[in-house]
Amino acid sequence: MLAKSVMQGGIDIDNRIQEKLDAYKGWLNFAEQYEDGVLNDILEDVESELITLFLTKKNIEDIIDSFHRSDVRQILRMRYLADTPFAFIADDMCMDVDEVKRLHHKALKRIDRHLERSGEDDYDAT
């Protein structure tokens, strides 16, 4: 299921962004001290990785926000941005685990249909 692999890109993304930002700051300090071309190349690579992470997060947030139902948006946010297990999502939302899984599966099918129609790995929320 392509939708699942696209959405799983959001798991722990805030931590990955923060780690990459911390690494960038460290490389930036070295580059300012030593003015080395190799360090500038490393900075460019880290910047590129950060941009990719930011775009991934934005794409996943757009996918989530494209759903009209707030409960589905909450399930997707908790599952893919907070890496929350279904049992905890169900408990937090005062829902049955099977209902959470059903809504989750239905949402992934909708995302898959869109991806198949567009023929792309990107999901355009418009």
Buried (B, 14 or more C-beta within 10 A) or exposed (E): EBBEEBBEBBBEBEEBBEEBEEBBEEBBEBBEEEEEEEBEEBBEEBBEBBEEBEEBBEBBBBBBEBBEEEEBBBBBBBBBBEEBEBEBBBEEBEBEBEEBBEBBEEBBEBBBEBBEEEEEEEBEEE
